[in-house]
Amino acid sequence: MKVLYFDPKFLTPRHAAPTRAYSIARRLVERGHEVTMVARDPRWLAVGEAPPLGLLGWRERVDGIDVVWLRIRYEQRFTTRKRLLSYGAYALAASAAAPRLGRPDVVYASSTPLTSGIPGAFAARLRGVPFVFELQDLWPAVPAALGYLTRPREIALAEWLEAALYARSDRLVVCSEAVVVALASRGIPREKLVLIPNFSDTELFGPDKRDDGFRSKHGLDGKFVAVYAGTLGASNGIYQLADAAVALKRAGDDEVRIVVVGEGSERRTFERRLREESLDNVLVLPPVPREDVPGLVGASDVTLTVFAPNPALEVNSPNKFFDSLAAGKPVVVNVDGWLRQLVEENAAGVYAPGGDAEALARALSTLARQRERLGEMGENARALAVREFARDLLTDRLAVTLEEIADRGGRAARS
């Protein structure tokens, strides 16, 4: 089977970000399939040498994956206007590249952004093959709820594109049960929806993976360490971590330390506030390569999965959450919905309501005094990861979906 895969976010383990698309593509290759990936040039995230330059992009083979890198710039700190321009540029460049990439048996495209589905739908229609569309979140509902899309005409256009892509797809892959419910309520047949959450990489992460020098290097010996490793954007609501740090100071708690690792549009504002308020119980570090994240998470006592307090974000399936499960670390979550349900029903962490800094501070202080309970939660987290979210389990589920759709498309073309 030949798979043409569109995902502007495709990254390899040498980049400082999660690698869902890489894991999917690698699993397909391991099952004997050919994969061509069309991605955005990731040099801004690269660790090591800069890649060779081309007029529009460059091409290389990465662990058996044929990767077409498009020279489309994108950074987490981009303004909304710059982000939209980047999204549009990828859609146009990827669509232009599609006719030169041969005839696949199935086309797979992943959002966000929603516009990454455009080259997927175009390529599938051009070649007369099935199209499978993956939704990382509900777009444009989430950006509209967060204020990124405000003009009625923009929202109406995005909703039209959303409906068109859903209609053209043979299957919709979604990352949370909440999205399944939301789309089914809009009349999309359940049999068209395939639930494949983000993965727990139970091989890369594990209870035995720990950077033993991390604590001493950063003056954290003897402290209770809560790690947030991820994007520092407006939707992540990282200001709540500063608010919690203030609450911890007010309560006289000098044991808890919050470690923030990542990059994004809110980082500079966040760091400025820490300096202005002398919040020395928060440490901010730059992004690290994916391969170094397990040691970082392993050096923590708990991890943090936080979002801005907005109901639209309750459907999210954040990578940091599943990394923590794989590492066997308790997770403190501040979003209601399915993530809260997972940690509470499996005793794999605790919930503190979004926007309630006092509750988050209390949760951390309480956990700092319950070391035995932490160990039990960590064991439960790891068991949950292995049982329900293991990378190979979920990538095989997706591979089977694509194989079945491609086979059905092939039979239809021959008849």
C-alpha positions, 0 to 999 in steps of 0.5 A, spaced: 500 500 500 502 506 498 500 512 503 500 519 501 500 523 508 499 530 509 501 533 516 505 540 517 507 538 524 511 532 522 517 531 526 522 526 528 525 524 534 531 529 533 526 535 534 523 538 540 516 536 540 511 530 540 512 525 534 505 522 533 505 523 525 512 520 525 510 514 529 504 512 525 508 513 518 514 508 521 509 503 523 506 503 516 513 502 514 514 496 518 508 493 516 511 493 509 507 500 506 510 505 502 509 512 505 510 519 502 510 525 508 509 532 506 511 536 511 513 543 513 520 545 514 522 544 521 529 547 521 526 552 527 525 546 531 531 542 529 537 539 533 543 539 529 545 541 522 541 545 518 538 541 512 540 542 505 536 548 501 531 548 495 527 552 492 521 550 495 523 545 499 527 539 500 526 531 500 530 526 504 528 519 506 527 518 514 527 511 517 524 509 511 519 514 510 519 519 504 519 526 506 518 532 502 519 538 507 516 544 504 519 551 506 513 554 510 515 558 516 511 557 522 513 559 530 509 558 536 510 565 537 506 567 531 500 572 531 494 569 529 495 573 522 502 570 521 499 563 523 493 563 518 498 565 512 503 560 514 497 555 514 495 557 507 502 557 504 502 550 506 495 548 503 497 551 497 504 548 496 502 541 498 497 541 493 502 544 488 506 538 490 501 533 490 500 531 482 508 530 482 508 525 488 505 519 484 498 515 485 497 513 492 492 507 494 490 512 500 491 519 502 491 521 509 491 528 512 492 531 519 489 537 522 490 542 525 490 546 522 483 545 518 487 547 512 491 541 512 486 537 509 485 541 503 491 538 499 489 531 502 482 532 499 485 535 492 490 529 492 485 524 493 480 527 488 485 528 483 487 520 483 481 517 485 483 514 491 480 514 498 481 520 503 482 519 511 482 525 515 484 526 522 482 531 527 487 533 532 481 538 535 475 541 533 476 546 528 474 552 527 470 551 534 476 551 538 479 557 535 473 561 535 471 560 542 478 562 544 478 568 540 483 567 534 477 567 529 472 573 530 469 575 524 463 572 522 465 571 515 471 568 517 468 563 521 462 561 516 468 560 511 472 555 516 465 552 518 464 551 510 471 548 509 470 543 515 463 541 512 466 540 506 472 536 508 468 531 513 463 530 507 469 528 502 473 523 507 471 516 507 473 516 514 474 521 520 480 519 525 479 523 532 483 523 538 478 523 544 471 520 545 468 527 546 469 529 539 466 522 537 460 525 541 460 532 538 461 529 531 455 524 532 451 529 534 452 533 528 449 527 524 456 524 522 455 517 522 458 513 527 461 508 523 465 513 519 468 515 526 475 512 528 477 513 535 485 513 536 487 518 541 494 520 542 499 515 544 503 513 550 510 511 548 511 506 553 518 504 550 521 511 550 518 513 556 518 508 563 519 508 570 526 507 569 527 513 565 530 518 569 535 524 568 539 523 575 543 530 574 537 534 573 535 536 580 542 538 582 543 541 576 537 546 577 537 546 585 531 542 586 534 537 590 529 535 596 524 539 593 517 536 590 517 537 582 511 538 578 513 539 571 509 542 565 513 540 558 509 543 552 507 549 548 507 556 552 501 558 548 494 562 550 490 556 549 495 553 555 493 558 560 500 558 563 499 564 567 495 559 572 502 556 573 504 563 576 498 564 579 499 557 583 506 559 585 503 566 588 498 562 592 504 557 594 508 563 596 502 566 600 501 559 604 508 559 606 510 552 602 517 552 600 517 545 598 514 545 591 517 547 585 514 548 578 518 547 572 516 549 565 519 547 559 517 549 552 516 555 547 510 559 545 507 566 544 506 567 552 513 565 554 516 572 554 510 575 558 510 569 563 517 570 564 517 577 565 511 576 570 516 571 574 521 576 574 517 582 576 513 578 582 520 574 584 517 568 583 523 563 584 519 557 585 518 557 578 523 555 573 523 556 566 527 552 561 528 552 553 525 546 549 529 539 549 529 534 544 524 529 544 529 523 546 531 527 552 524 528 555 523 522 558 529 523 563 526 530 564 519 527 566 522 521 570 526 527 574 519 530 576 514 528 582 508 529 578 506 532 571 502 538 569 496 538 564 493 545 564 489 549 559 486 555 559 479 555 563 474 554 556 469 548 555 472 548 548 478 545 550 475 539 554 475 535 548 483 535 547 488 529 547 494 533 549 501 529 548 504 531 555 498 527 558 500 521 555 507 521 556 506 522 563 502 516 563 507 512 559 513 515 564 509 512 570 508 519 573 501 522 576 498 527 572 495 534 575 489 536 570 485 542 570 480 540 564 474 537 566 471 532 561 475 525 559 482 527 562 479 528 568 475 522 568 481 518 566 485 520 572 480 520 577 477 513 575 484 510 574 487 513 580 492 516 576 492 523 578 488 529 581 484 534 578 484 541 580 479 546 576 481 550 571 482 558 573 482 556 580 490 557 582 488 556 590 486 549 588 492 547 584 496 550 589 493 546 594 493 539 590 501 540 589 502 541 596 497 535 598 501 531 593 508 533 596 506 530 603 503 523 600 509 520 597 506 513 598 500 515 594 504 518 589 507 511 588 501 508 587 498 513 582 504 512 578 503 505 577 496 506 575 498 511 570 503 506 567 498 500 567 493 505 564 498 507 558 500 500 557 493 497 557 489 503 553 494 508 550 500 504 548 503 507 541 503 500 537 496 498 539 494 505 537 498 505 530 496 498 529 489 500 529 490 506 524 494 502 520 488 497 519 483 502 518 488 505 512 489 498 509 481 496 509 480 503 506 485 502 501 483 495 499 476 497 498 478 503 494 482 498 490 476 493 489 472 499 487 477 502 482 477 495 479 470 493 478 
